[in-house]
Amino acid sequence: MSCYLTTGKHMNFYVSFGTVLLLLAITAPLALSFGFGGAMAARSRIAPLSWFGKGYIAIVRGVPDIAFFLFFVIALDQAFEYIRHHVKCPDWTDPIRQGTDFIVCAEAKLPLGNAPQWVHEAYGFSLAVLTFAIVFGAFAANVLFGAMRAVPKAQLETAEAYGMTRRQTFWRIVVPQMWVYALPGLGNLWMVLTKATPLLFLLGVEDIVYWARELGGIKGERFTDYPHGDWRMWYFLVLLVFYLGLTRVSEVVLARLMRRLTRGQATAGGEAQRKAAA
């Protein structure tokens, strides 16, 4: 059994846990950036920019995640190849769309056919990260938009009375205080993001779900080195423990972050801290 659990295929299984953590580490700040930009656009006084921000929030949140993931990754990949095709093969005369086929010149392929395997894997992972960030950025934008509006209006009026510009009020009053109102929603969104990482399996990335299915099944697509019964329950039990552990760590970190953000703020949490200190 020890030899079985230390084969090269199992090493790939263990590395796939790092793939999931890397996805979360990259996607979370990127999605938060998309969300902050979308929220700022939605509250803009410039009508087209406001329409864009609100449209981004409404459209992406209104489409099922799986449908958006499967559509957007293909569309994004083809968009990149379409642009490269017109740049690198300007003399191409055949139509790109030929029925249901999308055909570009070999130089426009992403990645190139002769590229190393790690390039193909990195490209697929990058598309997955960007798709995750856009999807969860829309949810983050909705949370931040509501948090910005939750900042007491009296504080904004006081800042205006002190002569602050609209920009100064936003960065000095709204932004520092909105995180207190946004953190519960962002915390829930983080939990949803962790549970959505198995969607990597649908995007062609060999994640923990892929390896658990292949290694635990009676006969996988490629792996028949060690015949055994249906062990998928045990492999997926490992995934259950992993996600529960990740959830617990996240709860502890979010609780500490909330205590830090509410310190000194005009909120119920901040008032409780002041009374406890007194």
Residue, then its C-alpha position, 0 to 999 in steps of 0.5 A: m500500500s505504501c508503494y501504491l500511495t507513492t507512485g508518480k500518479h499519486m504524486n500528481f494527485y498530491v500536487s493537485f491540492g497545491t493547484v487548488l490552493l494556487l487557484l484560490a490565492i490568485t483568483a481571490p485578489l483578482a476577483l476582488s479587483f474586478g469587484f471593486g472596479g465593477a462597484m465603482a463603475a456601478r456608482s459612477r455619475i457617468a451614465p454609460l459607465s454606470w450602465f456597464g457596471k450594473g450590466y456586468i453585475a446583473i448579467v454574470r450573476g444571472v447566468p448559471d456558473i457552469a454554463f458561463f464557465l463552459f461558454f466563456v472559456i471557449a469564447l475567450d480562447q477563440a477570441f485570442e486566436y482570432i486576434r492572433h490570426h489576423v496579426k500573424c496570417p494577414d494573407w489567409t483567404d479561407p473563412i475562419r468559421q467553417g460550419t461548426d469548426f473554428i480554424v485558424c493558421a498554425e501560428a495563431k494557435l494558443p498555445l502552439g502545437n510544438a509548445p511544451q506540455w507545461v505551457h499547455e497546462a499553464y495556459g488552461f489554468s490561466l483561462a480558468v483563473l480569469t474565468f473564475a475572477i470574472v464570475f466571482g468578481a460580479f458577485a463581489a461587485n454586488v457586495l461592495f456596491g451595497a457596502m458603499r451605500a451602507v456607509p452612513k450618509a451623515q458622515l459623507e455630509t460631514a466630509e463635504a462640510y469640511g471641504m473634502t472633494r467627492r474623490q477625497t470623501f470616497w477614498r478617506i471615508v467610504v473605502p475605509q468603512m465599507w469593508v466592515y459592511a462588505l466582509p460578511g458577504l465577501g466571507n460567504l463569497w470566499m466559501v462559495l469560491t472554495k466549493a467551486t474549485p471542482l469546476l476546474f475538472l470541467l475546464g480540463v485542468e487535472d485537479i483533485v476531483y479528476w485524480a480522485r475519480e481516476l485513481g479511485g475508479i475500478k478502471g480509469e481512462r489511463f490508469t490500470d497499473y494497480p487493479h483494485g475495487d471501487w475506492r472512489m469513496w475513500y478518495f472523495l473522503v480525503l477531498l471532504v476532509f480537505y475542504l472541511g479543513l480549509t473551511r475551518v481555517s477560513e472561518v478563523v481568519l475571517a473572524r479575526l479580520m472582522r474584529r480588526l476591521t470593526r475596531g474603532q468603527a461606528t458599528a455594533g462590533g466596534e461599540a462592543q469592543r469599546k465597552a469590553a475595553a472600558 
